[in-house]
Amino acid sequence: MVAYDDQMMKSICEAPGVRTEPRLAKPVCKGIAVMTGFDDSCDRTAAKLAGRLKLPLVTADTAQSFSYLLVVTPKRLELRENRRGMTRPICVDTTVFRRRRSTLNLSRRQPLARAIGPHTNTVVDATAGIGQDAFLLALMGYRVTAIERSAIIAALLQDGVSRAGDSLAGRVDVIFGDTREVLPSMRPAPDTVYLDPMFPPKRKRSALAKKSVRTLRDLVGDDDDAVELLAVCLRHAANRVVVKRPSYADPLKPAPSANHRGKLVRYDVYFVKP
Ligand SMILES: C[S@@+](CC[C@H](N)C(=O)[O-])C[C@H]1O[C@@H](n2cnc3c(N)ncnc32)[C@H](O)[C@@H]1O
């Protein structure tokens, strides 16, 4: 069990070394509260987190009217849906990557790595979410800066990174802010900028998205401004911009320079002209 020492508390609540660019960052959505109730250390962290995110602080007894709860447990920060029979909480647990390392495809010949580019060292993940792609890229050996504009998702991500405790933590930096605002001032410009905006819904209604994806969409919306984000990325990447798209969707911007296809997704690559 990991107690919340001062450093961890800071990394969740104040995020030292993590730049915050909240001007365009999304306001926290309604219907969320931070829940206390584990031990004194968790309660102190929860109170600070609630203060920073400007969310109500509740106990199990007063939580009923909220749809989602951010719960500071002795092990990690969790986002829970607040209803009976609810599925697994959302959290950022990098130990999964360590446990599954032998089965992960980290080859530089796979579609993602080919899209990121053979001469790439630094990658900005412009739509970090809960960091699945950012951690994969870090494990492949890239130096990753993960930018996330939802305060709640960024808090989960920062919690995961602060607990990673191995080489992963040193390879991923988290910035809470909007990439359209953060990227233009990054020096030097990253070799590659990677984008994975929310997938457009499938036309077939029966194709229900995974629960965690639905929760994420509920919290952060549909990323309707992804085309504008791509335009900013194209102006500020050093070499290329990669956009992850579902195989069924058109490119975010017509005529990518190249694409690399996986089983269910496609990586559209836009070379940046010097
Ligand atoms: C589909 S999720 C990304 C999932 C991520 N690739 C992963 O592996 O976990 C899209 C995320 O991008 C974030 N986002 C969208 N536009 C953004 C922007 N302009 N700046 C920063 N974050 C953004 C959303 O808040 C959302 O969390």
The ligand as an SDF file (V2000), in Angstrom:
LIG
                    3D

 27 29  0  0  0  0  0  0  0  0999 V2000
   -9.5540    9.8390  -27.2170 C   0  0  0  0  0  0  0  0  0  0  0  0
   -8.8600   10.6500  -25.8600 S   0  0  0  0  0  0  0  0  0  0  0  0
   -7.1690   10.2270  -26.0180 C   0  0  0  0  0  0  0  0  0  0  0  0
   -6.8450    8.8600  -25.4980 C   0  0  0  0  0  0  0  0  0  0  0  0
   -5.3500    8.6520  -25.3850 C   0  0  0  0  0  0  0  0  0  0  0  0
   -4.7140    8.5740  -26.6850 N   0  0  0  0  0  0  0  0  0  0  0  0
   -5.0240    7.4010  -24.5800 C   0  0  0  0  0  0  0  0  0  0  0  0
   -4.2860    6.5570  -25.1040 O   0  0  0  0  0  0  0  0  0  0  0  0
   -5.4650    7.3070  -23.4210 O   0  0  0  0  0  0  0  0  0  0  0  0
   -8.8070   12.3160  -26.3220 C   0  0  0  0  0  0  0  0  0  0  0  0
   -8.2980   13.2470  -25.1960 C   0  0  0  0  0  0  0  0  0  0  0  0
   -7.7530   14.4110  -25.7770 O   0  0  0  0  0  0  0  0  0  0  0  0
   -8.0590   15.5120  -24.9690 C   0  0  0  0  0  0  0  0  0  0  0  0
   -7.9670   16.7050  -25.8320 N   0  0  0  0  0  0  0  0  0  0  0  0
   -8.7220   16.9780  -26.9260 C   0  0  0  0  0  0  0  0  0  0  0  0
   -8.3580   18.1500  -27.4720 N   0  0  0  0  0  0  0  0  0  0  0  0
   -7.3210   18.6240  -26.7180 C   0  0  0  0  0  0  0  0  0  0  0  0
   -6.5280   19.8040  -26.7800 C   0  0  0  0  0  0  0  0  0  0  0  0
   -6.7380   20.7350  -27.7030 N   0  0  0  0  0  0  0  0  0  0  0  0
   -5.5360   19.9570  -25.8550 N   0  0  0  0  0  0  0  0  0  0  0  0
   -5.3430   19.0150  -24.8990 C   0  0  0  0  0  0  0  0  0  0  0  0
   -6.0930   17.8930  -24.7700 N   0  0  0  0  0  0  0  0  0  0  0  0
   -7.0590   17.6980  -25.6690 C   0  0  0  0  0  0  0  0  0  0  0  0
   -9.4520   15.2300  -24.4620 C   0  0  0  0  0  0  0  0  0  0  0  0
   -9.7210   15.9510  -23.2700 O   0  0  0  0  0  0  0  0  0  0  0  0
   -9.3820   13.7190  -24.2350 C   0  0  0  0  0  0  0  0  0  0  0  0
   -8.9950   13.4060  -22.9110 O   0  0  0  0  0  0  0  0  0  0  0  0
  1  2  1  0
  2  3  1  0
  2 10  1  0
  3  4  1  0
  4  5  1  0
  5  6  1  0
  5  7  1  0
  7  8  2  0
  7  9  1  0
 10 11  1  0
 11 12  1  0
 11 26  1  0
 12 13  1  0
 13 14  1  0
 13 24  1  0
 14 15  1  0
 14 23  1  0
 15 16  2  0
 16 17  1  0
 17 18  1  0
 17 23  2  0
 18 19  1  0
 18 20  2  0
 20 21  1  0
 21 22  2  0
 22 23  1  0
 24 25  1  0
 24 26  1  0
 26 27  1  0
M  CHG  2   2   1   9  -1
M  END
$$$$
